[in-house]
Amino acid sequence: MQSSQLSERSTLALLVLGATLICGLPLLLLFRTGLTSDAGLDLGPLLEAVQSRSVQRALWHSIESSFLSALGATALGTLLALLVGLTDIRAKGLLVFLILLPMMIPPHVTAIAWIQALGPASPVLRWLGLAPELGSTHPLYSREGLVLLLTLQHSPLVFLLVRAALRSLPRELSDAARVSGAGAVLMLRRITLPLLAPSLLAGFALAFVAALGNFGINALIGIPARYTTLPVLVWRRLASFGPDVLPNVAVISVILALVALGAIVLQSFLQRRMRTSLIGLPQAPLVLSLGRKRPYAEACLWAFVASVLLLPAASLLATALVQTYGLPLSAATLTLDNFTEVLWRQSVTLRAFANSTFIAGLAAGVIALASLFLGYFLSHRRAGHRRWAGLVLTQAEIAFAVPGLVMSIAFILAFIRPLPVLNVSLYGTLCIIGLAYLSVFMAVGLKPVAAAFLQMDGALEDAARVSGAGFFRRMRTIFAPLVAPSATSGAILVFLTAYNEITVSALLWSTGNETIGTTIFNYEDGGYTTLAAAMSVVVVAATVLIMLAMNTLAGRVPAGTVPWKD
C-alpha cells in the first residue's frame, strides 16, 4: 500500500513539474522580461511601448477588429444555434457538422480561400460574370473584410456554446410560458435569451480572445489592407530583426496577453453577476414548430451554409487546378501539376507534411497519456491530490487562453539559450514546436478524459485496492480501458488542431523544420498562389476525413466530447 501511495505521489509530482516547465515557466519568463529590469519591477518599457504610435495603432486595430468580429460571431452563432436547437428543421446532424466545419479549417486557409473566391481573378465569379474588374482593389482588403472573415471563423465557437446551453435548460419555464399563451418571439425574448445570457457572454469572450490571437487572417488580410494588429506587428519585428528584438516584442506580447487575460477575467466576473439559479433537471430540448415557414427557414439556412463553404472551397479547388493564378478553369487550362508539385516534387512541402504529422501525432499521444493520469487525480478522493492536479489544469487553461503568438515568444525566451547540463539549444528545432503544442493544446485533450473520470463509480478502485492492485496496475487494467474512447477522441482533437495550426509555429519554425501552416502561408505570401491553393485543398480534405473518422467514437464517449455530435 505504501509503494502504491509513493507511485501516486511521484506521478503527480512529475505531472506538476512537467506542466510548470512547459506552461508556467515560459509565461513567467515572458512577464519578467516585459515587466522587470535588473533593479526589479520596471514598467518603463511597457509604458514606452504603449506610447509608441505603431503599437497604439496595432493595439487599437486588435481590440477594434476583435470586438466587432466577436459581436458578429455572437449574433450569427446564436441565431444558428436557436434555429438548429429550438426548431423542427430537418437534417440537424448534417447541419451541425457543416456549421462547425469552418472552426476546424485553419484560419490562413480560410483567408486564402476567400481571397480567391471574391477577388478579380476569382474563377467562380468570373464564370458567373460577377468578378470585380481586373486591377481593382480586392473587396476583402479592408477592416470590414477582416472583421467578416473573423466573424465567419469564430461563429461556430458561439454556436457550440449556445447549443450546449439550450440542451441543458429545463423546460418548465418554456412550457409554462406556452401554456400562458406566449408566442415563440415573446418566449424567446423574455425567457430563453435571459437564461442564455451567461453563455452568450462566454461565447462573446471566447470569440474576442480567439480573434485577438488570430494570425492567419490578420496577416493575409490585414497586411494588404494596411490594418496591422498586434500579432502581425510582433511577427514582422521578429521576422525582420531576429532574436535581437526579443525584449521589444516581449513587451508587446505582454500587452497582448494582458488584454486577453483581462477579457477572460471580466467575462468571469460578469458571468457570476448574471448567473440565474434554475430548478429542475435538463430534459429533451424544446422544439418549436415552424409550420409553413419551415421550408423557407431551411432554404435560408442551407443557402448560408452553401455560401460559406461551397464558394470558397470551389474557388480554392479551381485555383489549384489551373497552371497560373488568374486563368479561367476550362478543359484547356485544367492540370494536376500543382498537386503533383506539392505532394511529390517539392521537398519543402513533403517535409512540412512529415513534420506536422510527426509533432502533432506525438503531442496528441503524450497529451492522451498525461490526461489519463491527470483525469484520475482531478477526481481523486484526496483533496490534496485534486488541488495539485487543479494547478496543472489551471496552467494548461491559461496557456490555451493566451494567444498562440504570445506563447511562441514565451517559448523563445525560455529555450533560446542552451539547456542547463545538456548544453543543447532547442531554438530552431522541431522539439520546441512540439513542446509548445504540448503546452497550448493540453487543455483540449484533458477535458474529455476529465469528464469521463467524473462519471466513474469509486467502487471500481476500491475493489482493485482490496485485491492488492498497485497504482500503475489499476491505471493499466481498469481506468485506461474505460477512458480509452475519451482519450482517443481528445487526442484526435489535439492532432486536428495542431496539424493545421500556424499561430504557434509562425515564430518557431526554421529551414528544415517547416510545418504545414507555415508552408502554406509562405507560398501565399511569396506569390505561389496555385501551390498554396493545392496544399490547402489537401489540408481541408484531410480535416474533413479526420472529422468523419471521429464520428465512429461518438457512441463510446461522454456527450459533448465530439463537438458536432449530441
C-alpha positions in Angstrom: 0.0 0.0 0.0 2.8 2.4 0.8 4.5 1.7 -2.5 1.2 2.4 -4.3 0.9 5.8 -2.5 4.5 6.6 -3.3 3.9 5.8 -7.0 0.8 8.1 -7.0 2.7 11.0 -5.4 5.7 10.5 -7.7 3.5 10.5 -10.8 1.6 13.6 -9.6 4.8 15.4 -8.8 6.2 14.7 -12.3 3.0 15.9 -13.9 3.0 19.2 -11.9 6.7 19.7 -12.6 6.3 19.0 -16.4 3.3 21.3 -16.7 5.1 24.1 -14.8 8.2 23.8 -17.1 6.2 23.9 -20.4 3.2 26.1 -19.3 4.0 28.2 -16.3 7.8 28.9 -16.7 7.7 30.3 -20.3 4.9 32.7 -19.4 6.7 33.7 -16.2 9.8 34.5 -18.2 7.8 36.5 -20.7 6.3 38.7 -18.0 9.6 39.0 -16.2 11.3 40.2 -19.5 8.4 42.6 -20.2 7.8 44.0 -16.8 11.2 43.9 -14.9 14.8 45.0 -15.2 17.9 44.3 -13.1 16.6 46.7 -10.5 13.3 44.8 -10.1 9.8 45.8 -11.3 10.1 48.3 -14.2 7.1 49.4 -16.1 9.2 51.8 -18.2 9.5 49.6 -21.3 5.8 48.8 -21.1 4.8 52.5 -20.9 7.2 53.3 -23.7 5.7 50.6 -25.9 2.2 51.9 -25.2 3.2 55.4 -26.2 4.6 54.2 -29.5 2.3 55.2 -32.4 2.8 51.8 -34.2 1.9 49.9 -31.0 -1.0 52.1 -30.2 -2.4 51.7 -33.8 -1.9 47.9 -33.7 -3.4 47.7 -30.2 -6.5 49.7 -31.3 -6.8 47.6 -34.5 -6.6 44.4 -32.5 -9.2 45.5 -30.0 -11.5 47.0 -32.7 -11.4 44.0 -35.0 -11.8 41.5 -32.2 -14.7 43.4 -30.6 -16.6 43.9 -33.8 -16.0 40.3 -35.0 -17.0 38.9 -31.6 -20.2 40.9 -31.8 -20.9 39.5 -35.3 -19.9 35.9 -34.2 -22.1 36.1 -31.2 -25.1 37.3 -33.2 -24.6 34.8 -36.1 -23.7 31.8 -33.8 -26.7 32.5 -31.5 -29.1 32.7 -34.5 -27.8 29.4 -35.9 -28.0 27.7 -32.5 -31.6 28.9 -32.0 -32.6 27.7 -35.4 -31.0 24.3 -35.1 -31.6 23.8 -31.3 -35.2 25.1 -30.9 -37.0 24.5 -34.2 -38.1 21.4 -36.1 -35.9 21.9 -39.2 -34.7 18.6 -40.7 -31.2 17.1 -41.2 -29.9 18.7 -38.0 -26.9 16.3 -37.6 -25.5 17.2 -41.1 -26.2 20.9 -40.5 -24.3 20.9 -37.2 -21.4 19.1 -38.8 -21.2 21.7 -41.7 -21.7 24.7 -39.4 -18.8 23.6 -37.2 -16.5 22.7 -40.2 -15.1 26.3 -40.6 -13.9 26.1 -37.0 -11.7 23.1 -37.8 -10.2 24.6 -41.0 -7.0 26.6 -40.4 -7.7 30.4 -40.4 -5.0 31.0 -43.1 -6.6 28.5 -45.4 -9.9 30.3 -44.8 -8.3 33.6 -45.7 -6.7 32.2 -48.8 -10.0 30.6 -49.9 -12.0 33.8 -49.5 -9.3 35.9 -51.2 -9.5 33.7 -54.2 -13.3 33.5 -54.0 -14.1 37.2 -54.1 -11.1 38.7 -55.9 -10.9 39.9 -59.5 -9.3 36.6 -60.5 -11.9 34.5 -58.8 -12.6 31.5 -61.1 -16.1 31.1 -59.8 -17.2 34.7 -60.0 -15.6 35.1 -63.5 -17.5 32.1 -64.7 -20.7 33.8 -63.4 -19.7 37.2 -64.7 -19.7 38.7 -61.2 -16.0 39.2 -60.6 -14.6 42.7 -59.8 -12.7 44.4 -62.6 -9.1 43.3 -63.1 -6.8 45.7 -61.3 -9.4 46.8 -58.8 -8.9 46.7 -55.1 -9.8 43.4 -53.5 -13.0 43.8 -51.5 -11.7 41.9 -48.5 -8.6 44.0 -48.1 -10.2 46.3 -45.5 -11.1 46.5 -41.9 -14.6 45.3 -42.8 -13.2 42.3 -44.8 -11.0 41.3 -41.9 -13.9 41.5 -39.4 -16.1 39.5 -41.8 -13.7 36.6 -42.0 -13.0 36.6 -38.3 -16.8 36.5 -37.7 -17.2 33.5 -40.0 -14.2 31.7 -38.5 -15.4 32.1 -34.9 -19.2 32.0 -35.0 -19.1 28.2 -34.8 -17.5 28.6 -31.3 -20.5 30.6 -30.2 -22.9 28.2 -31.9 -21.3 25.3 -29.9 -21.6 27.1 -26.6 -25.2 28.3 -27.1 -26.4 25.0 -28.5 -25.0 23.2 -25.4 -26.7 25.7 -23.1 -30.0 25.2 -24.9 -29.8 21.5 -24.3 -29.1 21.9 -20.6 -32.0 24.3 -19.8 -35.0 22.7 -18.0 -38.3 23.1 -20.0 -40.6 24.1 -17.1 -40.4 27.8 -17.8 -40.9 27.5 -21.5 -43.8 25.1 -21.1 -45.4 27.4 -18.5 -45.0 30.4 -20.9 -46.6 28.4 -23.8 -49.5 27.3 -21.6 -50.0 31.0 -20.7 -50.3 31.9 -24.4 -46.9 33.4 -25.0 -45.8 33.2 -28.6 -42.3 32.0 -29.8 -40.9 35.5 -30.1 -42.1 36.6 -26.7 -40.9 33.4 -25.1 -37.5 33.9 -26.7 -37.2 37.5 -25.6 -38.5 37.1 -22.0 -37.2 33.6 -21.1 -34.8 31.9 -23.4 -32.3 34.7 -24.1 -32.1 36.0 -20.5 -31.3 32.4 -19.4 -28.7 32.2 -22.1 -27.1 35.4 -21.1 -24.1 33.8 -19.3 -23.5 31.5 -22.3 -23.8 34.4 -24.7 -21.2 36.4 -22.7 -18.9 33.3 -22.6 -19.3 33.0 -26.4 -18.5 36.6 -27.0 -15.4 36.4 -24.8 -14.2 33.3 -26.5 -14.7 34.8 -29.9 -12.9 38.0 -28.8 -9.9 36.2 -27.4 -9.7 33.9 -30.5 -9.8 36.9 -32.8 -7.3 38.8 -30.7 -4.7 36.0 -31.2 -5.6 35.0 -34.8 -2.6 35.3 -37.0 -3.5 33.8 -40.4 -6.5 36.0 -41.2 -4.9 39.1 -39.6 -1.8 38.7 -41.7 -3.2 37.7 -45.1 -6.0 40.3 -45.0 -4.6 42.9 -42.7 -1.1 43.4 -44.3 -2.5 44.2 -47.8 -5.2 46.4 -46.2 -2.5 48.2 -44.1 -4.5 47.3 -41.0 -1.8 45.9 -38.7 -2.8 44.1 -35.5 -0.6 43.2 -32.5 0.1 39.6 -33.6 1.2 40.8 -37.1 3.4 43.6 -35.5 5.1 41.0 -33.3 5.7 38.7 -36.3 7.0 41.5 -38.5 9.5 42.8 -36.0 10.8 39.3 -35.0 11.0 38.2 -38.7 12.8 41.4 -39.7 15.3 41.8 -36.9 15.7 38.3 -35.4 16.2 37.4 -31.8 17.9 40.7 -31.0 14.5 42.4 -30.7 13.2 39.8 -28.2 12.9 42.3 -25.3 10.9 44.6 -27.5 8.5 42.0 -28.8 8.2 40.5 -25.3 6.8 43.8 -24.1 4.3 43.9 -27.0 3.4 40.2 -26.3 2.8 41.1 -22.6 0.3 43.8 -23.8 -1.5 41.3 -25.9 -1.5 38.7 -23.1 -2.9 41.3 -20.6 -5.7 42.2 -23.0 -6.7 38.6 -23.4 -6.5 37.7 -19.7 -8.4 40.9 -18.9 -11.2 39.9 -21.2 -11.3 36.5 -19.6 -11.4 37.9 -16.0 -14.1 40.4 -17.0 -16.1 37.6 -18.5 -15.9 35.5 -15.4 -16.9 38.5 -13.2 -19.9 39.3 -15.4 -21.0 35.7 -15.6 -21.1 35.4 -11.8 -23.3 38.6 -11.7 -25.6 37.3 -14.5 -26.0 33.7 -13.3 -29.5 32.5 -12.7 -30.5 29.6 -10.4 -32.7 27.1 -12.1 -34.9 24.4 -10.6 -35.3 21.2 -12.5 -33.3 18.7 -14.4 -32.3 19.1 -18.1 -34.8 17.5 -20.4 -35.3 16.9 -24.0 -34.9 20.3 -25.7 -37.9 22.3 -26.7 -38.9 22.0 -30.3 -40.9 24.9 -31.8 -42.8 24.1 -34.9 -42.2 26.4 -37.8 -45.2 25.2 -39.7 -45.4 26.6 -43.2 -42.3 28.7 -42.6 -40.1 25.6 -42.3 -39.2 25.3 -46.0 -38.2 28.9 -46.2 -36.1 28.7 -43.0 -34.4 25.6 -44.2 -33.8 27.2 -47.6 -32.2 30.2 -46.0 -30.1 28.1 -43.6 -28.8 25.8 -46.4 -28.1 28.8 -48.6 -26.0 30.3 -45.9 -24.1 27.1 -45.3 -23.5 26.7 -49.0 -22.3 30.2 -49.5 -19.9 29.9 -46.5 -18.5 26.5 -47.6 -19.0 25.9 -51.3 -18.0 29.3 -52.8 -14.5 29.5 -51.1 -14.0 25.7 -51.5 -14.9 25.8 -55.2 -12.6 28.8 -55.7 -9.8 27.1 -53.8 -10.1 23.9 -55.9 -10.4 25.8 -59.2 -7.2 27.8 -58.4 -5.4 24.6 -57.6 -6.4 23.1 -60.9 -5.1 25.9 -63.2 -1.5 26.4 -64.4 -1.3 30.1 -63.4 -3.4 32.1 -61.0 -6.0 34.2 -62.8 -6.6 31.8 -65.7 -10.2 30.6 -66.0 -10.8 26.9 -65.3 -11.5 25.1 -68.6 -10.6 21.9 -70.3 -7.6 23.6 -71.9 -6.2 25.0 -68.5 -7.1 22.0 -66.3 -4.0 20.5 -64.7 -3.0 18.4 -61.8 0.6 19.7 -61.8 0.1 21.8 -58.7 -1.0 18.7 -56.6 1.9 16.7 -58.1 4.2 19.5 -57.2 3.2 19.8 -53.5 2.7 16.1 -52.9 5.7 14.7 -54.8 8.2 17.2 -56.1 8.6 20.0 -53.6 10.9 18.8 -50.8 9.7 21.6 -48.5 6.0 20.5 -48.7 6.9 16.8 -48.2 9.0 17.8 -45.2 6.2 20.1 -43.9 3.6 17.2 -44.1 6.0 14.9 -42.4 7.0 17.4 -39.7 3.4 18.4 -38.9 2.2 14.7 -38.9 5.0 13.7 -36.6 4.9 16.5 -34.0 1.0 16.7 -34.0 0.8 13.0 -33.6 3.5 12.9 -30.8 1.8 15.8 -29.0 -1.6 14.1 -29.2 -0.2 10.8 -27.9 1.7 12.4 -25.0 -1.3 14.6 -24.0 -3.6 11.5 -24.1 -1.2 9.6 -21.8 -0.8 12.6 -19.4 -4.6 13.2 -19.4 -5.1 9.6 -18.3 -3.2 10.3 -15.0 -4.4 14.0 -14.7 -8.0 12.9 -15.1 -7.5 10.4 -12.3 -6.0 12.9 -9.9 -8.6 15.6 -10.7 -11.3 13.2 -9.5 -9.2 11.7 -6.6 -10.8 11.3 -3.2 -8.0 13.2 -1.6 -8.3 16.9 -1.7 -4.6 17.4 -1.8 -4.2 15.4 -5.0 -7.1 17.3 -6.5 -5.6 20.7 -5.7 -2.2 19.8 -7.2 -3.9 18.4 -10.3 -6.1 21.5 -10.4 -2.8 23.5 -10.5 -1.8 21.7 -13.7 -5.3 22.2 -15.2 -5.1 26.0 -14.4 -1.7 26.3 -16.1 -2.9 24.4 -19.1 -6.1 26.5 -19.4 -4.1 29.8 -19.2 -1.6 28.5 -21.9 -4.6 27.7 -24.1 -6.4 31.0 -23.5 -3.3 33.2 -24.1 -2.8 34.0 -27.8 -0.6 31.4 -29.6 1.9 34.0 -30.8 2.4 35.1 -27.2 3.2 31.5 -26.2 5.7 31.4 -29.2 7.6 34.4 -27.8 7.4 32.9 -24.3 9.0 29.6 -25.6 11.7 31.5 -27.5 12.6 33.3 -24.3 12.6 30.0 -22.3 14.6 27.9 -24.7 16.8 30.2 -26.8 19.7 29.6 -24.5 21.2 26.1 -24.2 19.6 23.8 -21.7 21.5 23.5 -18.4 23.8 20.5 -18.1 22.8 19.2 -21.6 24.2 22.4 -23.2 21.8 21.9 -26.1 19.6 24.7 -27.5 16.0 23.8 -28.6 15.5 27.0 -30.5 15.1 26.4 -34.3 14.3 22.7 -33.9 11.1 20.7 -34.1 11.4 19.9 -30.4 10.5 23.5 -29.4 7.4 23.4 -31.6 6.4 20.1 -30.1 6.8 21.4 -26.6 4.7 24.4 -27.5 2.0 22.2 -28.8 2.0 20.2 -25.5 1.6 23.4 -23.6 -1.0 25.1 -25.8 -3.2 22.1 -26.5 -3.0 20.2 -23.2 -6.4 21.6 -22.1 -8.0 20.4 -25.4 -7.1 16.7 -24.7 -7.6 16.8 -21.0 -11.3 18.0 -20.9 -12.9 14.8 -22.4 -10.8 12.5 -20.2 -11.6 14.5 -17.0 -15.3 14.3 -17.9 -15.1 10.5 -18.3 -13.4 10.1 -14.9 -16.1 12.2 -13.2 -18.7 9.7 -14.4 -17.0 6.6 -12.9 -18.1 4.8 -9.7 -15.4 4.9 -7.0 -16.3 1.3 -6.1 -14.1 0.2 -9.1 -11.0 1.5 -7.5 -12.0 0.2 -4.0 -12.4 -3.3 -5.3 -9.0 -3.1 -7.1 -7.3 -1.8 -3.9 -8.8 -4.6 -1.8 -7.5 -7.1 -4.4 -4.0 -5.7 -3.9 -3.6 -4.0 -7.3 -1.0 -1.2 -7.2 -1.4 2.2 -8.7 0.0 1.5 -12.2 -1.8 -1.8 -12.4 -5.1 -0.1 -11.6 -4.4 2.5 -14.2 -3.5 -0.1 -16.8 -6.2 -2.7 -16.3 -9.2 -0.6 -15.0 -9.0 3.1 -15.9 -7.1 3.0 -19.2 -9.7 0.7 -21.0 -12.6 2.7 -19.6 -11.4 6.1 -20.6 -9.7 5.0 -23.9 -12.5 6.3 -26.1 -12.5 9.7 -24.5 -8.7 9.8 -24.5 -8.7 8.9 -28.2 -11.3 11.5 -29.0 -9.3 14.1 -27.2 -6.1 13.0 -28.9 -7.8 13.3 -32.3 -9.0 16.8 -31.5 -5.4 17.7 -30.4 -4.0 16.2 -33.6 -6.5 18.0 -35.8 -5.8 21.4 -34.1 -2.0 21.0 -34.0 -1.8 19.6 -37.6 -3.5 22.7 -39.1 -2.2 25.5 -36.8 0.0 28.4 -37.8 -0.2 30.8 -34.9 2.1 28.8 -32.5 4.6 27.8 -35.1 4.8 31.1 -37.0 7.8 32.3 -35.0 9.2 28.9 -34.0 9.8 27.3 -37.4 13.1 27.3 -39.2 14.5 25.9 -42.5 14.2 22.2 -42.4 11.5 22.4 -39.6 8.6 23.8 -41.5 5.0 23.0 -40.7 2.0 22.7 -43.0 0.6 26.0 -41.8 3.9 28.0 -42.2 4.5 26.4 -45.7 1.0 27.4 -47.0 1.4 30.9 -45.6 4.9 31.3 -47.1 3.6 30.1 -50.5 0.8 32.6 -50.5 3.0 35.4 -49.1 5.6 34.7 -51.8 3.1 34.8 -54.7 2.9 31.0 -55.3 -0.8 31.1 -55.1 -1.6 27.9 -57.1 0.7 25.9 -54.9 -0.8 27.4 -51.7 -4.3 26.5 -53.0 -3.3 22.9 -53.9 -1.8 22.4 -50.4 -4.8 24.0 -48.8 -7.2 21.6 -50.7 -5.2 18.7 -49.4 -5.3 20.0 -45.8 -9.1 20.7 -46.0 -9.7 17.2 -47.3 -7.6 15.6 -44.5 -9.5 17.7 -42.0 -12.9 16.5 -43.2 -11.7 12.9 -43.3 -10.5 13.1 -39.7 -13.7 14.7 -38.5 -15.7 11.9 -40.2 -13.5 9.3 -38.5 -14.3 10.9 -35.1 -18.0 10.1 -35.7 -17.1 6.4 -35.1 -16.3 7.3 -31.5 -19.4 9.3 -30.8 -21.3 6.5 -29.2 -18.5 5.5 -26.9 -17.5 8.8 -25.3 -19.3 11.2 -22.9 -21.8 13.5 -24.5 -20.2 16.6 -25.9 -16.8 15.1 -26.4 -17.2 15.1 -30.2 -18.4 18.7 -30.7 -20.7 18.1 -33.6 -22.4 15.0 -32.1 -25.0 15.0 -29.3 
